[in-house]
Amino acid sequence: MEEYTQSLREDSFATLLLSLGITGFVLFSAGLVGAEMTRLSMQIGLVFLLTHWLANQLRKRGRYRWAVGLFLTGVLAAIMVTFGSYPFAHNPFIFFTPLVVVMAGILLRPWTGFVVATGATVLMILAALVTNSIGDIGRLPFLAAVLLGYLSALVAMLASQSFFTAVEWAIDSYHKVERREAQLYESEKQLQRALLEQDFLNSQLQASNKQLEHARAIAEYANRMKSQFVANMSHELRTPLNAIIGFSYILKQELKGPLSLEQQNYMARIYDSGNYLLKLLNDILDNAKIEAGRLDLQREPTQIEPILQDALMTASSLALGKPIALRTELAVDLPLVYADRVRTAQVLLNLLSNAVKFTERGSITLRVYTAPGTPVNAGGTAPDPGYAVIEVEDSGIGIADEHIELIFEEYRQADETLSRRYGGTGLGLPISRRLVELHGGQLSVVSTLGHGSTFRFTLPVVTDEQIRANLLLGLPAAAEQALAAAD
């Protein structure tokens, strides 16, 4: 931008310099042929020609500011020369000073006109002193010339600022248009490339969709076969397992006669192994049902305390022989939850059995409390009663941060060595999380390696509408009691 305005100044200066040379040549020639004011004409013409030549040499060498300064000085010097021929008070050439001031404002910075006006005033005062005309300084011609000089400086500054601002705006607009055209051209090229790529991607997408449909059909078929296999396997294995568990229980209880100590140990192992296989089979079947979306929950208003007591009794039997203290921290007046009693017990037993399994000594704490819901539902019709929060905290081996999400993947455990040491299939926690999510709750864990874990899951508190709906179906007395208490 600055380069372009400077180029305009240089072009204007070249024109003015040429005009000065021509004017000097004409005045000098007029003096040679004997025109009026021969001596003054030759003096002014000589000053103009000398100024033209010197300023032009500086301009050619790239000394623009020096050239302009010499040009302005030469013109002012020519005006000063006239004081030798005309009295100061009657010298018409002093009114050419504003012209020099205007040229300074155009050729240099806008404010330089004031500098030149001041310089011209000083030169005129010096000329008055030299010509013994100091008394004419207070007269009207001098004052008018000085005033016109400063007014010309002001006009030149305002005009040049406006002009160069307009020029800069025009140049900036031009560059913006150029950039926009370049951007539009580039955008058009990109659009063409994008269209070509889109055509290519569309063809690939169509091919991928066909492959996906084929793969989906294969996957659905494989899933059906897997579900059918699991169902068949469950039926085929449950019958002999139930027989093994039932007969081993009868023999273990010595209902068919007394057993030796060795025989009792064998029967206990057979009974425990049968129950373990049955639990494993149930986990596999539950996982298959959840994956197929065929696991139906029997949700109803449920008292949570009996589930907690049953789970604690089972955990106590599992912890026999270990220096583990079982503790409970139950809130007073726990509300009913809207849950499947069997599946809730399954989740709680799984968490407690894991806590017992991975805790060699210390404590296991079962903690239950309520968490508030939102004051009003999204529809603005009824309050959200909140959640029951159930926590199982242990002082066991803990879980590393990088293994937190791993334990919720099917058939995975935090560490392969744990599987060999503690056993397990890696299905308990994934199934528990899915069961909790089917209830509308969440299951999470906070753990520090070597310092134990806290598993936490939530169950929704039953609403009045759910209680009334279950009463209409003739469901448990717990719902009727809760509704009566609410009323």
C-alpha positions as CSV (number, residue, x, y, z in Angstrom):
1,M,0.0,0.0,0.0
2,E,2.7,2.5,1.0
3,E,4.7,1.5,-2.0
4,Y,1.9,2.5,-4.4
5,T,1.2,5.9,-2.8
6,Q,5.0,6.6,-2.8
7,S,4.9,5.7,-6.5
8,L,2.2,8.3,-7.1
9,R,4.2,10.9,-5.3
10,E,7.3,10.1,-7.4
11,D,5.3,10.4,-10.6
12,S,3.9,13.7,-9.5
13,F,7.4,14.9,-8.6
14,A,8.7,13.9,-12.0
15,T,6.0,16.0,-13.7
16,L,6.6,19.0,-11.5
17,L,10.4,18.7,-12.0
18,L,9.9,18.7,-15.7
19,S,7.6,21.7,-15.6
20,L,10.2,23.5,-13.5
21,G,12.9,22.8,-16.1
22,I,10.7,24.0,-18.9
23,T,9.7,27.2,-17.0
24,G,13.4,27.9,-16.2
25,F,14.4,27.4,-19.9
26,V,11.6,29.8,-21.0
27,L,12.5,32.4,-18.5
28,F,16.2,32.2,-19.2
29,S,15.6,32.3,-23.0
30,A,13.3,35.3,-22.6
31,G,16.1,37.1,-20.8
32,L,18.5,36.4,-23.6
33,V,16.3,37.9,-26.3
34,G,15.9,41.1,-24.3
35,A,12.4,40.8,-23.0
36,E,11.1,43.0,-20.1
37,M,12.7,42.2,-16.7
38,T,15.7,40.7,-18.5
39,R,18.0,40.5,-15.5
40,L,15.3,39.1,-13.1
41,S,14.1,36.7,-15.7
42,M,17.6,35.3,-16.3
43,Q,18.2,35.0,-12.6
44,I,15.0,33.1,-11.9
45,G,15.4,30.9,-15.0
46,L,19.0,30.1,-14.0
47,V,17.8,29.1,-10.5
48,F,15.1,26.9,-11.9
49,L,17.4,25.2,-14.4
50,L,20.1,24.6,-11.7
51,T,17.4,23.3,-9.3
52,H,16.0,21.0,-12.1
53,W,19.4,19.5,-12.9
54,L,20.5,18.9,-9.3
55,A,17.1,17.5,-8.2
56,N,16.9,15.3,-11.2
57,Q,20.3,13.8,-10.4
58,L,19.3,13.0,-6.9
59,R,16.0,11.5,-8.1
60,K,17.8,9.2,-10.5
61,R,20.0,8.0,-7.7
62,G,17.0,7.1,-5.6
63,R,17.4,10.0,-3.1
64,Y,13.7,11.0,-3.4
65,R,13.4,13.1,-0.2
66,W,16.7,14.9,-0.9
67,A,15.5,15.7,-4.4
68,V,12.2,17.1,-3.2
69,G,13.9,19.1,-0.5
70,L,16.2,20.6,-3.1
71,F,13.3,21.3,-5.4
72,L,11.3,23.2,-2.8
73,T,14.4,25.1,-1.7
74,G,15.2,26.1,-5.3
75,V,11.7,27.4,-5.8
76,L,11.8,29.4,-2.5
77,A,15.3,30.7,-3.5
78,A,13.8,31.9,-6.8
79,I,11.2,33.8,-4.8
80,M,13.8,35.3,-2.6
81,V,15.8,36.5,-5.7
82,T,12.9,38.8,-6.6
83,F,13.5,40.9,-3.5
84,G,16.4,42.5,-5.2
85,S,14.2,43.9,-7.9
86,Y,10.9,44.6,-6.1
87,P,10.4,46.3,-2.7
88,F,9.2,43.9,0.0
89,A,5.9,45.6,0.4
90,H,5.1,45.6,-3.3
91,N,6.6,42.2,-4.3
92,P,3.9,40.0,-6.0
93,F,6.1,36.9,-6.0
94,I,5.8,36.3,-2.3
95,F,2.2,35.0,-3.0
96,F,3.8,32.1,-4.8
97,T,4.9,30.8,-1.4
98,P,1.6,29.0,-0.7
99,L,2.1,27.1,-4.0
100,V,5.4,25.8,-2.7
101,V,3.7,24.8,0.6
102,V,1.0,22.9,-1.3
103,M,3.7,21.0,-3.3
104,A,5.5,20.1,-0.1
105,G,2.3,18.6,1.4
106,I,1.7,16.6,-1.8
107,L,5.2,15.4,-2.5
108,L,6.2,14.6,1.1
109,R,4.1,13.8,4.2
110,P,0.9,15.9,4.7
111,W,2.3,17.7,7.7
112,T,5.5,18.9,5.9
113,G,3.5,21.8,4.4
114,F,3.6,23.4,7.9
115,V,7.4,23.0,8.0
116,V,7.9,24.5,4.6
117,A,5.5,27.4,5.5
118,T,7.5,28.1,8.6
119,G,10.7,27.9,6.6
120,A,9.4,30.3,3.9
121,T,8.3,32.8,6.6
122,V,11.8,32.7,8.2
123,L,13.4,33.2,4.7
124,M,11.2,36.2,4.0
125,I,12.1,37.8,7.3
126,L,15.8,37.2,6.6
127,A,15.3,38.7,3.1
128,A,13.6,41.8,4.7
129,L,16.6,42.2,7.0
130,V,19.1,41.9,4.1
131,T,17.1,44.5,2.0
132,N,16.5,46.8,4.9
133,S,12.8,46.3,4.6
134,I,12.2,45.0,8.1
135,G,9.5,47.6,8.7
136,D,7.4,46.0,6.0
137,I,7.0,42.8,8.0
138,G,4.0,44.1,9.9
139,R,2.2,45.3,6.7
140,L,-0.6,43.5,5.0
141,P,1.2,41.9,2.0
142,F,3.6,40.0,4.3
143,L,0.9,39.0,6.8
144,A,-1.4,37.9,3.9
145,A,1.5,35.8,2.4
146,V,2.2,34.1,5.8
147,L,-1.5,33.5,6.4
148,L,-2.0,32.0,3.0
149,G,1.1,29.9,3.5
150,Y,-0.3,28.2,6.6
151,L,-3.8,28.0,5.2
152,S,-2.3,26.3,2.1
153,A,-0.4,23.9,4.4
154,L,-3.7,23.0,6.1
155,V,-5.5,22.6,2.8
156,A,-2.7,20.5,1.4
157,M,-2.6,18.3,4.5
158,L,-6.4,17.7,4.5
159,A,-6.5,17.2,0.7
160,S,-3.5,14.8,0.6
161,Q,-4.8,12.8,3.5
162,S,-8.2,12.4,1.9
163,F,-6.7,11.6,-1.5
164,F,-4.2,9.1,-0.3
165,T,-6.8,7.5,2.1
166,A,-9.1,7.1,-0.9
167,V,-6.2,5.7,-2.9
168,E,-5.3,3.3,-0.2
169,W,-8.9,2.2,0.2
170,A,-9.2,1.7,-3.6
171,I,-5.9,-0.4,-3.6
172,D,-7.1,-2.4,-0.6
173,S,-10.4,-3.0,-2.3
174,Y,-8.6,-4.1,-5.4
175,H,-6.4,-6.5,-3.5
176,K,-9.5,-7.9,-1.7
177,V,-11.2,-8.4,-5.0
178,E,-8.1,-10.2,-6.3
179,R,-7.9,-12.4,-3.3
180,R,-11.6,-13.2,-3.5
181,E,-11.3,-14.1,-7.2
182,A,-8.3,-16.3,-6.3
183,Q,-10.3,-17.9,-3.5
184,L,-13.3,-18.4,-5.8
185,Y,-11.1,-20.0,-8.4
186,E,-9.5,-22.2,-5.8
187,S,-12.9,-23.0,-4.3
188,E,-14.1,-24.0,-7.8
189,K,-11.2,-26.2,-8.3
190,Q,-11.7,-27.8,-4.9
191,L,-15.4,-28.2,-5.6
192,Q,-14.6,-30.0,-8.9
193,R,-12.1,-32.2,-7.0
194,A,-14.8,-32.8,-4.3
195,L,-17.4,-33.8,-6.9
196,L,-15.0,-36.3,-8.4
197,E,-14.1,-37.6,-5.0
198,Q,-17.8,-37.8,-4.2
199,D,-18.5,-39.8,-7.3
200,F,-15.7,-42.1,-6.4
201,L,-16.8,-42.4,-2.7
202,N,-20.4,-43.0,-3.8
203,S,-19.3,-45.9,-5.9
204,Q,-17.2,-47.2,-3.0
205,L,-20.1,-46.6,-0.6
206,Q,-22.5,-48.6,-2.8
207,A,-20.0,-51.5,-2.9
208,S,-19.5,-51.2,0.9
209,N,-23.2,-51.2,1.5
210,K,-23.6,-54.4,-0.5
211,Q,-20.7,-56.0,1.5
212,L,-22.2,-54.7,4.7
213,E,-25.6,-56.2,3.9
214,H,-24.0,-59.5,3.1
215,A,-21.9,-59.3,6.4
216,R,-25.0,-58.4,8.4
217,A,-26.9,-61.3,7.0
218,I,-24.0,-63.6,7.9
219,A,-23.8,-62.0,11.4
220,E,-27.5,-62.4,12.0
221,Y,-27.4,-65.9,10.9
222,A,-24.4,-66.6,13.1
223,N,-26.2,-64.9,16.0
224,R,-29.3,-67.0,15.5
225,M,-27.2,-70.1,15.4
226,K,-25.3,-69.0,18.5
227,S,-28.5,-68.3,20.4
228,Q,-30.0,-71.6,19.3
229,F,-26.8,-73.4,20.3
230,V,-26.7,-71.7,23.7
231,A,-30.4,-72.6,24.3
232,N,-29.9,-76.2,23.3
233,M,-26.7,-76.4,25.3
234,S,-28.5,-75.0,28.3
235,H,-31.3,-77.5,28.0
236,E,-28.9,-80.4,27.4
237,L,-26.6,-79.5,30.3
238,R,-29.1,-78.3,32.9
239,T,-30.8,-81.8,33.1
240,P,-27.7,-83.8,34.0
241,L,-26.4,-80.9,36.2
242,N,-29.6,-80.7,38.1
243,A,-29.5,-84.5,38.6
244,I,-25.9,-84.3,39.8
245,I,-26.6,-81.4,42.1
246,G,-29.7,-83.0,43.5
247,F,-28.2,-86.5,44.1
248,S,-25.0,-85.1,45.5
249,Y,-27.0,-83.0,47.9
250,I,-29.1,-86.0,49.0
251,L,-25.9,-88.0,49.6
252,K,-24.1,-85.1,51.3
253,Q,-27.0,-84.7,53.7
254,E,-26.7,-88.5,54.5
255,L,-30.4,-89.0,53.7
256,K,-29.5,-92.4,52.2
257,G,-27.2,-93.5,54.9
258,P,-24.1,-92.4,56.7
259,L,-20.9,-91.5,54.8
260,S,-17.3,-91.6,55.8
261,L,-15.3,-88.4,56.1
262,E,-13.6,-88.9,52.8
263,Q,-17.0,-89.6,51.1
264,Q,-18.4,-86.4,52.6
265,N,-15.5,-84.4,51.2
266,Y,-16.1,-86.0,47.8
267,M,-19.8,-85.2,47.9
268,A,-19.1,-81.6,48.9
269,R,-16.7,-81.2,46.0
270,I,-19.2,-82.7,43.6
271,Y,-22.0,-80.5,44.9
272,D,-19.9,-77.3,44.8
273,S,-18.6,-78.1,41.3
274,G,-22.1,-78.7,40.1
275,N,-23.3,-75.4,41.4
276,Y,-20.3,-73.6,39.9
277,L,-21.0,-75.2,36.5
278,L,-24.7,-74.3,36.8
279,K,-23.8,-70.6,37.7
280,L,-21.4,-70.5,34.7
281,L,-24.1,-71.9,32.4
282,N,-26.7,-69.3,33.7
283,D,-24.2,-66.5,33.1
284,I,-23.6,-67.6,29.5
285,L,-27.3,-67.9,28.9
286,D,-28.0,-64.5,30.4
287,N,-25.3,-62.9,28.3
288,A,-26.8,-64.5,25.2
289,K,-30.3,-63.3,26.1
290,I,-29.0,-59.7,26.7
291,E,-27.2,-59.7,23.4
292,A,-30.3,-60.9,21.6
293,G,-32.5,-58.4,23.5
294,R,-34.7,-61.2,24.8
295,L,-34.0,-60.8,28.5
296,D,-37.3,-59.6,30.1
297,L,-37.2,-58.0,33.6
298,Q,-40.1,-58.6,36.0
299,R,-40.0,-55.1,37.5
300,E,-42.2,-54.3,40.4
301,P,-42.2,-52.2,43.6
302,T,-39.6,-54.0,45.7
303,Q,-38.4,-53.7,49.3
304,I,-34.6,-53.7,49.1
305,E,-33.8,-54.7,52.7
306,P,-34.7,-58.4,52.3
307,I,-32.5,-58.6,49.2
308,L,-29.6,-57.0,51.2
309,Q,-30.0,-59.5,54.1
310,D,-30.1,-62.5,51.8
311,A,-27.0,-61.3,50.0
312,L,-25.2,-60.6,53.2
313,M,-25.9,-64.1,54.5
314,T,-24.5,-65.6,51.3
315,A,-21.4,-63.4,51.5
316,S,-20.9,-64.4,55.1
317,S,-20.8,-68.1,54.1
318,L,-18.4,-67.3,51.3
319,A,-16.1,-65.4,53.7
320,L,-15.8,-68.2,56.2
321,G,-12.2,-68.9,57.0
322,K,-11.0,-65.4,55.9
323,P,-10.2,-62.6,58.4
324,I,-12.8,-60.3,56.8
325,A,-15.3,-58.1,58.6
326,L,-18.6,-57.6,56.9
327,R,-20.1,-54.2,57.7
328,T,-23.4,-52.5,56.7
329,E,-24.3,-48.8,56.5
330,L,-28.0,-48.6,55.6
331,A,-29.9,-45.4,55.5
332,V,-33.1,-45.3,57.6
333,D,-36.5,-45.8,55.9
334,L,-35.2,-46.9,52.5
335,P,-37.8,-46.4,49.9
336,L,-39.2,-49.0,47.5
337,V,-37.3,-49.5,44.3
338,Y,-38.8,-50.4,40.9
339,A,-36.7,-53.4,40.1
340,D,-36.6,-57.1,39.3
341,R,-36.0,-58.7,42.7
342,V,-34.1,-61.8,41.2
343,R,-31.9,-59.7,38.9
344,T,-31.1,-57.2,41.6
345,A,-30.1,-60.0,44.0
346,Q,-28.0,-61.4,41.1
347,V,-26.1,-58.1,40.7
348,L,-25.6,-57.6,44.4
349,L,-24.4,-61.2,45.0
350,N,-22.0,-60.9,42.1
351,L,-20.4,-57.7,43.6
352,L,-20.2,-59.2,47.1
353,S,-18.7,-62.5,45.9
354,N,-16.1,-60.6,43.9
355,A,-15.3,-58.5,47.0
356,V,-14.9,-61.7,49.0
357,K,-12.8,-63.3,46.3
358,F,-10.3,-60.5,45.9
359,T,-10.0,-59.5,49.6
360,E,-7.6,-61.7,51.6
361,R,-8.1,-59.7,54.9
362,G,-9.7,-56.5,56.0
363,S,-13.3,-55.5,55.5
364,I,-16.2,-55.4,53.1
365,T,-18.8,-52.7,53.6
366,L,-22.3,-52.7,52.1
367,R,-23.6,-49.2,52.0
368,V,-27.1,-48.1,50.8
369,Y,-28.5,-44.6,50.7
370,T,-30.8,-42.5,48.5
371,A,-29.9,-39.8,46.0
372,P,-32.4,-37.1,45.0
373,G,-33.7,-36.8,41.5
374,T,-34.8,-33.7,39.6
375,P,-37.6,-31.6,41.2
376,V,-39.7,-31.8,38.1
377,N,-39.6,-34.1,35.1
378,A,-39.0,-32.7,31.6
379,G,-42.8,-32.8,30.9
380,G,-43.4,-30.8,34.1
381,T,-46.0,-33.3,35.3
382,A,-44.4,-35.1,38.3
383,P,-41.4,-35.0,40.5
384,D,-38.6,-37.5,40.0
385,P,-38.3,-39.6,43.2
386,G,-34.6,-40.2,42.8
387,Y,-32.4,-43.3,43.1
388,A,-31.3,-45.9,45.7
389,V,-27.5,-46.1,45.7
390,I,-25.9,-49.4,46.6
391,E,-22.2,-49.5,47.3
392,V,-19.9,-52.5,47.9
393,E,-16.6,-51.3,49.3
394,D,-13.7,-53.7,50.0
395,S,-10.1,-53.4,51.1
396,G,-8.9,-55.9,48.5
397,I,-6.2,-55.9,45.8
398,G,-7.8,-53.0,43.9
399,I,-7.8,-52.3,40.1
400,A,-5.3,-50.3,38.1
401,D,-6.6,-47.3,36.2
402,E,-5.9,-48.7,32.8
403,H,-7.9,-51.8,33.7
404,I,-11.1,-50.1,34.9
405,E,-13.0,-50.4,31.7
406,L,-11.4,-53.7,30.8
407,I,-13.3,-55.5,33.6
408,F,-16.6,-54.6,32.1
409,E,-15.8,-56.4,28.8
410,E,-17.1,-59.9,28.2
411,Y,-14.7,-62.8,29.1
412,R,-12.0,-60.3,30.2
413,Q,-10.4,-59.7,33.5
414,A,-8.1,-57.0,34.8
415,D,-5.1,-59.3,34.7
416,E,-4.7,-62.8,33.2
417,T,-2.8,-63.9,36.3
418,L,-5.9,-63.1,38.4
419,S,-7.9,-65.6,36.3
420,R,-5.4,-68.4,37.1
421,R,-5.2,-67.4,40.8
422,Y,-8.8,-66.5,41.6
423,G,-10.8,-68.2,38.8
424,G,-13.8,-66.7,37.1
425,T,-15.1,-66.3,33.5
426,G,-15.1,-62.5,33.1
427,L,-18.9,-62.5,32.6
428,G,-20.2,-61.4,36.0
429,L,-19.4,-57.7,35.8
430,P,-20.5,-57.2,32.2
431,I,-23.8,-58.9,32.9
432,S,-24.3,-56.9,36.1
433,R,-23.7,-53.6,34.3
434,R,-26.2,-54.6,31.6
435,L,-28.8,-55.6,34.1
436,V,-28.4,-52.4,36.0
437,E,-28.7,-50.4,32.8
438,L,-31.9,-52.3,31.9
439,H,-33.3,-51.0,35.2
440,G,-32.4,-47.4,34.2
441,G,-29.5,-47.2,36.5
442,Q,-25.7,-47.1,36.3
443,L,-22.9,-49.3,37.6
444,S,-19.5,-47.8,38.1
445,V,-16.3,-48.4,40.1
446,V,-13.7,-46.3,41.9
447,S,-10.5,-48.2,42.7
448,T,-6.9,-47.8,43.7
449,L,-4.4,-50.6,43.0
450,G,-3.5,-52.2,46.3
451,H,-6.1,-50.3,48.4
452,G,-9.4,-51.8,47.4
453,S,-12.4,-50.9,45.3
454,T,-15.9,-49.4,45.6
455,F,-18.5,-50.7,43.2
456,R,-21.6,-48.5,43.0
457,F,-24.9,-49.1,41.2
458,T,-28.2,-47.2,41.3
459,L,-31.9,-48.4,41.1
460,P,-34.8,-46.0,40.5
461,V,-37.1,-45.3,43.4
462,V,-40.7,-46.4,42.6
463,T,-43.2,-43.7,41.7
464,D,-46.8,-43.4,42.8
465,E,-48.0,-44.2,39.3
466,Q,-45.9,-47.4,39.2
467,I,-47.3,-48.4,42.6
468,R,-50.9,-47.9,41.5
469,A,-50.3,-49.7,38.2
470,N,-49.0,-52.7,40.1
471,L,-51.9,-52.7,42.6
472,L,-54.3,-52.9,39.6
473,L,-52.4,-56.0,38.5
474,G,-52.7,-57.5,42.0
475,L,-49.0,-57.3,42.8
476,P,-47.3,-57.5,46.1
477,A,-48.5,-56.0,49.4
478,A,-45.3,-54.0,49.6
479,A,-46.7,-51.7,46.9
480,E,-50.0,-51.3,48.8
481,Q,-48.2,-50.5,52.0
482,A,-46.0,-47.9,50.2
483,L,-49.0,-46.3,48.6
484,A,-50.8,-46.1,52.0
485,A,-47.7,-44.5,53.5
486,A,-47.4,-42.0,50.7
487,D,-51.1,-41.0,51.1
